[in-house]
């Protein structure tokens, strides 16, 4: 039964830490744009870094 005197304060400390992290993230606009990262995969990236990362096209053999 004495273990409850240890477990309850530890749980309360964890709850306070989680609430502090949650309110910090809301204050710093971490939840403002939830759809952008999920929809980025749907659009092509035509930037220079994307073109450099793609393998060079191999020349095709012409049929004679």
N, CA, C and O atoms as a printed pandas DataFrame, in Angstrom:
     atom_number atom_name residue_name chain_id  residue_number  x_coord  y_coord  z_coord
0              1         N          UNK        A               1    0.816   -1.197    0.000
1              2        CA          UNK        A               1    0.000    0.000    0.000
2              3         C          UNK        A               1    0.863    1.265    0.000
3              4         O          UNK        A               1    0.427    2.319   -0.464
4              5         N          UNK        A               2    2.066    1.156    0.514
5              6        CA          UNK        A               2    2.956    2.310    0.547
6              7         C          UNK        A               2    3.448    2.724   -0.836
7              8         O          UNK        A               2    3.930    3.840   -1.028
8              9         N          UNK        A               3    3.319    1.807   -1.799
9             10        CA          UNK        A               3    3.775    2.126   -3.146
10            11         C          UNK        A               3    2.926    3.247   -3.766
11            12         O          UNK        A               3    3.408    3.976   -4.633
12            13         N          UNK        A               4    1.679    3.386   -3.333
13            14        CA          UNK        A               4    0.812    4.447   -3.859
14            15         C          UNK        A               4    1.364    5.831   -3.531
15            16         O          UNK        A               4    1.144    6.776   -4.288
16            17         N          UNK        A               5    2.069    5.962   -2.427
17            18        CA          UNK        A               5    2.652    7.254   -2.065
18            19         C          UNK        A               5    3.787    7.644   -3.002
19            20         O          UNK        A               5    4.168    8.813   -3.061
20            21         N          UNK        A               6    4.326    6.685   -3.728
21            22        CA          UNK        A               6    5.355    6.961   -4.723
22            23         C          UNK        A               6    4.756    7.098   -6.119
23            24         O          UNK        A               6    5.133    7.992   -6.876
24            25         N          UNK        A               7    3.826    6.214   -6.455
25            26        CA          UNK        A               7    3.270    6.186   -7.813
26            27         C          UNK        A               7    2.432    7.429   -8.120
27            28         O          UNK        A               7    2.562    7.998   -9.204
28            29         N          UNK        A               8    1.593    7.853   -7.210
29            30        CA          UNK        A               8    0.709    8.996   -7.469
30            31         C          UNK        A               8    1.497   10.277   -7.727
31            32         O          UNK        A               8    1.175   10.962   -8.698
32            33         N          UNK        A               9    2.497   10.655   -6.946
33            34        CA          UNK        A               9    3.269   11.858   -7.294
34            35         C          UNK        A               9    4.034   11.735   -8.606
35            36         O          UNK        A               9    4.167   12.716   -9.337
36            37         N          UNK        A              10    4.538   10.548   -8.912
37            38        CA          UNK        A              10    5.248   10.352  -10.187
38            39         C          UNK        A              10    4.282   10.538  -11.350
39            40         O          UNK        A              10    4.630   11.184  -12.338
40            41         N          UNK        A              11    3.090    9.991  -11.251
41            42        CA          UNK        A              11    2.083   10.160  -12.302
42            43         C          UNK        A              11    1.702   11.629  -12.445
43            44         O          UNK        A              11    1.566   12.128  -13.562
44            45         N          UNK        A              12    1.532   12.314  -11.338
45            46        CA          UNK        A              12    1.181   13.739  -11.402
46            47         C          UNK        A              12    2.287   14.557  -12.057
47            48         O          UNK        A              12    1.999   15.506  -12.786
48            49         N          UNK        A              13    3.534   14.210  -11.811
49            50        CA          UNK        A              13    4.656   14.914  -12.460
50            51         C          UNK        A              13    4.618   14.672  -13.961
51            52         O          UNK        A              13    4.809   15.606  -14.741
52            53         N          UNK        A              14    4.373   13.429  -14.380
53            54        CA          UNK        A              14    4.276   13.131  -15.808
54            55         C          UNK        A              14    3.118   13.883  -16.458
55            56         O          UNK        A              14    3.264   14.388  -17.571
56            57         N          UNK        A              15    1.990   13.965  -15.795
57            58        CA          UNK        A              15    0.833   14.690  -16.332
58            59         C          UNK        A              15    1.169   16.171  -16.496
59            60         O          UNK        A              15    0.818   16.778  -17.507
60            61         N          UNK        A              16    1.837   16.746  -15.521
61            62        CA          UNK        A              16    2.214   18.159  -15.610
62            63         C          UNK        A              16    3.194   18.368  -16.760
63            64         O          UNK        A              16    3.092   19.363  -17.478
64            65         N          UNK        A              17    4.135   17.456  -16.947
65            66        CA          UNK        A              17    5.097   17.581  -18.050
66            67         C          UNK        A              17    4.386   17.476  -19.395
67            68         O          UNK        A              17    4.670   18.256  -20.303
68            69         N          UNK        A              18    3.472   16.528  -19.534
69            70        CA          UNK        A              18    2.740   16.366  -20.796
70            71         C          UNK        A              18    1.883   17.592  -21.077
71            72         O          UNK        A              18    1.835   18.060  -22.215
72            73         N          UNK        A              19    1.215   18.112  -20.075
73            74        CA          UNK        A              19    0.408   19.322  -20.276
74            75         C          UNK        A              19    1.275   20.517  -20.644
75            76         O          UNK        A              19    0.884   21.329  -21.482
76            77         N          UNK        A              20    2.439   20.634  -20.031
77            78        CA          UNK        A              20    3.345   21.737  -20.360
78            79         C          UNK        A              20    3.815   21.631  -21.802
79            80         O          UNK        A              20    3.872   22.640  -22.504
80            81         N          UNK        A              21    4.153   20.427  -22.257
81            82        CA          UNK        A              21    4.574   20.239  -23.654
82            83         C          UNK        A              21    3.422   20.536  -24.598
83            84         O          UNK        A              21    3.627   21.157  -25.641
84            85         N          UNK        A              22    2.224   20.107  -24.256
85            86        CA          UNK        A              22    1.065   20.365  -25.109
86            87         C          UNK        A              22    0.790   21.858  -25.241
87            88         O          UNK        A              22    0.612   22.360  -26.351
88            89         N          UNK        A              23    0.755   22.575  -24.110
89            90        CA          UNK        A              23    0.478   24.011  -24.175
90            91         C          UNK        A              23    1.611   24.773  -24.863
91            92         O          UNK        A              23    1.360   25.780  -25.524
92            93         N          UNK        A              24    2.853   24.307  -24.716
93            94        CA          UNK        A              24    3.964   24.941  -25.436
94            95         C          UNK        A              24    3.780   24.774  -26.940
95            96         O          UNK        A              24    3.990   25.720  -27.699
96            97         N          UNK        A              25    3.386   23.564  -27.380
97            98        CA          UNK        A              25    3.225   23.324  -28.810
98            99         C          UNK        A              25    2.059   24.124  -29.383
99           100         O          UNK        A              25    2.137   24.596  -30.517
100          101         N          UNK        A              26    0.990   24.284  -28.623
101          102        CA          UNK        A              26   -0.135   25.098  -29.096
102          103         C          UNK        A              26    0.289   26.564  -29.166
103          104         O          UNK        A              26   -0.057   27.262  -30.118
104          105         N          UNK        A              27    1.023   27.027  -28.183
105          106        CA          UNK        A              27    1.473   28.423  -28.153
106          107         C          UNK        A              27    2.434   28.736  -29.296
107          108         O          UNK        A              27    2.446   29.858  -29.802
108          109         N          UNK        A              28    3.237   27.762  -29.705
109          110        CA          UNK        A              28    4.217   27.962  -30.769
110          111         C          UNK        A              28    3.702   27.521  -32.137
111          112         O          UNK        A              28    4.493   27.276  -33.048
112          113         N          UNK        A              29    2.384   27.418  -32.286
113          114        CA          UNK        A              29    1.721   27.138  -33.567
114          115         C          UNK        A              29    2.152   25.824  -34.207
115          116         O          UNK        A              29    2.289   25.751  -35.428
116          117         N          UNK        A              30    2.366   24.800  -33.415
117          118        CA          UNK        A              30    2.735   23.499  -33.963
118          119         C          UNK        A              30    1.546   22.801  -34.621
119          120         O          UNK        A              30    1.740   21.902  -35.438
120          121         N          UNK        A              31    0.330   23.196  -34.281
121          122        CA          UNK        A              31   -0.863   22.553  -34.815
122          123         C          UNK        A              31   -1.597   23.430  -35.824
123          124         O          UNK        A              31   -2.774   23.191  -36.093
124          125         N          UNK        A              32   -0.946   24.421  -36.381
125          126        CA          UNK        A              32   -1.613   25.343  -37.296
126          127         C          UNK        A              32   -1.878   24.727  -38.666
127          128         O          UNK        A              32   -2.963   24.912  -39.218
128          129         N          UNK        A              33   -0.919   24.002  -39.225
129          130        CA          UNK        A              33   -1.057   23.499  -40.586
130          131         C          UNK        A              33   -0.860   21.988  -40.587
131          132         O          UNK        A              33    0.226   21.499  -40.900
132          133         N          UNK        A              34   -1.900   21.258  -40.242
133          134        CA          UNK        A              34   -1.792   19.810  -40.146
134          135         C          UNK        A              34   -1.916   19.117  -41.496
135          136         O          UNK        A              34   -1.488   17.972  -41.634
136          137         N          UNK        A              35   -2.491   19.781  -42.495
137          138        CA          UNK        A              35   -2.724   19.149  -43.786
138          139         C          UNK        A              35   -1.562   19.281  -44.757
139          140         O          UNK        A              35   -1.462   18.495  -45.700
140          141         N          UNK        A              36   -0.695   20.241  -44.555
141          142        CA          UNK        A              36    0.374   20.506  -45.522
142          143         C          UNK        A              36    1.319   19.326  -45.659
143          144         O          UNK        A              36    1.601   18.905  -46.781
144          145         N          UNK        A              37    1.816   18.782  -44.568
145          146        CA          UNK        A              37    2.776   17.692  -44.656
146          147         C          UNK        A              37    2.139   16.437  -45.244
147          148         O          UNK        A              37    2.803   15.684  -45.957
148          149         N          UNK        A              38    0.884   16.209  -44.958
149          150        CA          UNK        A              38    0.212   15.043  -45.512
150          151         C          UNK        A              38   -0.045   15.162  -47.001
151          152         O          UNK        A              38   -0.077   14.148  -47.699
152          153         N          UNK        A              39   -0.227   16.366  -47.504
153          154        CA          UNK        A              39   -0.498   16.536  -48.929
154          155         C          UNK        A              39    0.766   16.795  -49.745
155          156         O          UNK        A              39    0.695   16.810  -50.973
156          157         N          UNK        A              40    1.904   16.995  -49.117
157          158        CA          UNK        A              40    3.142   17.211  -49.864
158          159         C          UNK        A              40    3.511   16.020  -50.727
159          160         O          UNK        A              40    4.109   16.188  -51.790
160          161         N          UNK        A              41    3.165   14.827  -50.291
161          162        CA          UNK        A              41    3.514   13.631  -51.049
162          163         C          UNK        A              41    2.712   13.543  -52.348
163          164         O          UNK        A              41    3.118   12.839  -53.273
164          165         N          UNK        A              42    1.593   14.240  -52.430
165          166        CA          UNK        A              42    0.742   14.161  -53.604
166          167         C          UNK        A              42    1.208   15.039  -54.754
167          168         O          UNK        A              42    0.769   14.847  -55.888
168          169         N          UNK        A              43    2.086   15.994  -54.489
169          170        CA          UNK        A              43    2.495   16.943  -55.504
170          171         C          UNK        A              43    3.925   16.682  -55.935
171          172         O          UNK        A              43    4.767   16.291  -55.126
172          173         N          UNK        A              44    4.197   16.900  -57.221
173          174        CA          UNK        A              44    5.545   16.730  -57.739
174          175         C          UNK        A              44    6.432   17.854  -57.253
175          176         O          UNK        A              44    5.996   18.995  -57.098
176          177         N          UNK        A              45    7.672   17.512  -57.018
177          178        CA          UNK        A              45    8.662   18.503  -56.625
178          179         C          UNK        A              45    9.554   18.754  -57.832
179          180         O          UNK        A              45   10.396   17.919  -58.162
180          181         N          UNK        A              46    9.379   19.887  -58.489
181          182        CA          UNK        A              46   10.138   20.189  -59.690
182          183         C          UNK        A              46   11.340   21.071  -59.401
183          184         O          UNK        A              46   11.864   21.715  -60.310
184          185         N          UNK        A              47   11.780   21.110  -58.165
185          186        CA          UNK        A              47   12.913   21.940  -57.794
186          187         C          UNK        A              47   14.223   21.383  -58.324
187          188         O          UNK        A              47   14.285   20.243  -58.783
188          189         N          UNK        A              48   15.266   22.196  -58.259
189          190        CA          UNK        A              48   16.580   21.815  -58.760
190          191         C          UNK        A              48   17.143   20.632  -57.969
191          192         O          UNK        A              48   17.764   19.745  -58.555
192          193         N          UNK        A              49   16.941   20.606  -56.678
193          194        CA          UNK        A              49   17.452   19.508  -55.865
194          195         C          UNK        A              49   16.796   18.188  -56.273
195          196         O          UNK        A              49   17.439   17.138  -56.247
196          197         N          UNK        A              50   15.531   18.243  -56.646
197          198        CA          UNK        A              50   14.830   17.035  -57.078
198          199         C          UNK        A              50   15.396   16.535  -58.401
199          200         O          UNK        A              50   15.583   15.331  -58.576
200          201         N          UNK        A              51   15.669   17.436  -59.327
201          202        CA          UNK        A              51   16.211   17.031  -60.621
202          203         C          UNK        A              51   17.611   16.458  -60.477
203          204         O          UNK        A              51   17.963   15.510  -61.178
204          205         N          UNK        A              52   18.416   17.017  -59.579
205          206        CA          UNK        A              52   19.768   16.498  -59.377
206          207         C          UNK        A              52   19.737   15.123  -58.738
207          208         O          UNK        A              52   20.646   14.325  -58.965
208          209         N          UNK        A              53   18.729   14.826  -57.956
209          210        CA          UNK        A              53   18.653   13.543  -57.262
210          211         C          UNK        A              53   18.179   12.418  -58.170
211          212         O          UNK        A              53   18.386   11.245  -57.856
212          213         N          UNK        A              54   17.555   12.750  -59.275
213          214        CA          UNK        A              54   17.052   11.747  -60.196
214          215         C          UNK        A              54   18.201   11.193  -61.036
215          216         O          UNK        A              54   19.110   11.938  -61.400
216          217         N          UNK        A              55   18.172    9.896  -61.347
217          218        CA          UNK        A              55   19.225    9.334  -62.198
218          219         C          UNK        A              55   19.102    9.884  -63.614
219          220         O          UNK        A              55   18.014   10.197  -64.096
220          221         N          UNK        A              56   20.254    9.987  -64.257
221          222        CA          UNK        A              56   20.270   10.514  -65.624
222          223         C          UNK        A              56   19.564    9.533  -66.551
223          224         O          UNK        A              56   19.668    8.319  -66.375
224          225         N          UNK        A              57   18.853   10.057  -67.529
225          226        CA          UNK        A              57   18.169    9.212  -68.497
226          227         C          UNK        A              57   19.206    8.508  -69.367
227          228         O          UNK        A              57   20.150    9.118  -69.869
228          229         N          UNK        A              58   18.994    7.201  -69.526
229          230        CA          UNK        A              58   19.892    6.437  -70.387
230          231         C          UNK        A              58   19.434    6.610  -71.831
231          232         O          UNK        A              58   18.235    6.603  -72.107
232          233         N          UNK        A              59   20.370    6.763  -72.741
233          234        CA          UNK        A              59   19.950    6.888  -74.143
234          235         C          UNK        A              59   19.346    5.561  -74.604
235          236         O          UNK        A              59   19.854    4.482  -74.296
236          237         N          UNK        A              60   18.270    5.673  -75.334
237          238        CA          UNK        A              60   17.610    4.472  -75.823
238          239         C          UNK        A              60   18.210    4.075  -77.148
239          240         O          UNK        A              60   18.618    4.924  -77.941
240          241         N          UNK        A              61   18.262    2.768  -77.384
241          242        CA          UNK        A              61   18.788    2.269  -78.642
242          243         C          UNK        A              61   17.707    2.414  -79.717
243          244         O          UNK        A              61   16.538    2.096  -79.501
244          245         N          UNK        A              62   18.130    2.895  -80.856
245          246        CA          UNK        A              62   17.167    3.040  -81.944
246          247         C          UNK        A              62   17.109    1.728  -82.702
247          248         O          UNK        A              62   18.124    1.084  -82.965
248          249         N          UNK        A              63   15.901    1.360  -83.039
249          250        CA          UNK        A              63   15.711    0.104  -83.798
250          251         C          UNK        A              63   15.876    0.383  -85.268
251          252         O          UNK        A              63   15.303    1.330  -85.806
252          253         N          UNK        A              64   16.670   -0.454  -85.915
253          254        CA          UNK        A              64   16.913   -0.263  -87.347
254          255         C          UNK        A              64   16.140   -1.258  -88.161
255          256         O          UNK        A              64   16.222   -1.247  -89.389
